[in-house]
Structure formats: C-alpha cells, structure tokens
Amino acid sequence: GEKVEQHESTLSVREGDSAVINCTYTDTASSYFPWYKQEAGKGLHFVIDIRSNVDRKQSQRLIVLLDKKAKRFSLHITATQPEDSAIYFCAAETGGYKVVFGSGTRLLVSP
Amino acid sequence: EAAVTQSPRNKVAVTGGKVTLSCNQTNNHNNMYWYRQDTGHGLRLIHYSYGAGSTEKGDIPDGYKASRPSQENFSLILELATPSQTSVYFCASGETSSYEQYFGPGTRLTVL
C-alpha cells in the first residue's frame, strides 16, 4: 500500500524566512495530496492540498509543489510568522476517501 | 458551528479493561475515521465508516472494534486494553466525495 515519508522531523527558522517541508510517496496512482497543521494540544486542520493534474498551488503564504516523476511533494511557507509554529503533516490519498499520513514535521519559528 | 467532539478527553485504563472512546460530529458528514497518533508514526488509520451501520478496517485494526450507530456518532472500542494502546486518538469526519477531513481535539489514553 501507499507509504508517505516526511523527511524533516524538526525544522527551525527565523521569523520572515521561508520554511520547506518535503515528502515522498510510493504509489504512482495517488492523485491527491493534502497538508494538515496541528497546533499544540489540538487536532489537525487542513491547510492546503494539491491534485496530480497540477504541479504548483498557492494559497496566500503557502505553496505546494508536486513532482510526479520523483513522487515528491513539498510545502513552502513564505514570510514565516510565530503563529506558523506547529506540527505539519503531509498525506496522500489511498482510495476510498482515505489518506495515509507522513510522520509530521515540527516547525519552530523564532523571532 | 459544525464540529467534531470527542469524549473523554483524557482516560486512564487498566490492562485488560474495556475502553470506549466516543466521537460526535455535527457536520452531517457520511465518512468518519479513527486514528491513533504516536511519535515517529504520524497518524495511523484504525477504523473508518461510510455511514450509519457501516464500519471498515483501516491499517491497524487489531485490538480495536468500531461502532457507527448513527450519522453523528462513531465509537472506538478496546475490549481488552493493553499498554501498547497507550496513545492519542483522533476522530475525523469527511464529506462523501471529498478527501478533506475535519478532526476532533483528540483523546489521550493511558493504559497501565
């Protein structure tokens, strides 16, 4: 079945810098890749997604890139702010409206 | 406001005891999911449901049962709890034809 590897377990950046989180997946049939954010002590909430018919999507300061050939996708957070500090999870669809999650990246944005 | 709620938020159980974790959603979503979150593993799918009366096994169903008695409620049942089931459990809901999921706040379960 599909496996998603999230490469950075922790990431520290200075406020205003960009942060990049990288994920790879195994199943070439996967066509939908969401990203979720988890703030301390809370559940996950959806932040952005990308479908396999495009290779780039932007929503305000969030940019997702998809490289289908390399089976790799990444989340870029530009102009980071302290409130961006959280755990970010990438995921890939596995059919039947299910997804498999990566292991999470803890992002710390310091002033 | 539409929401996914979980109860209890914290639970301490004894090995061999029965534990029921409850989830309620007011999103009117057909799909519901139970995950556990462990450091280094991210979220792993235990059971899911496509509607009232239906339950399906996820990736790690062993030791867990699920029950979906209504559109709004989805329970996760540990008949014989073990220390390896100590974790944080999340419930989520999603629309019929969408992969986007809405998560509850989580239940921290400790099995002693």
Interface residues (C-beta under 8 A of the other chain):
Chain A: G1 V4 Q6 Y32 P34 Y36 G41 K42 G43 L44 H45 F46 D49 F89 E93 Y97 K98 V99 V100 F101 G102 S103 G104
Chain B: V4 N31 Y33 Y35 G40 H41 G42 L43 R44 L45 Y48 Y50 G58 D59 F90 A92 G94 T96 S97 S98 Y99 E100 Q101 Y102 F103 G104 P105 G106
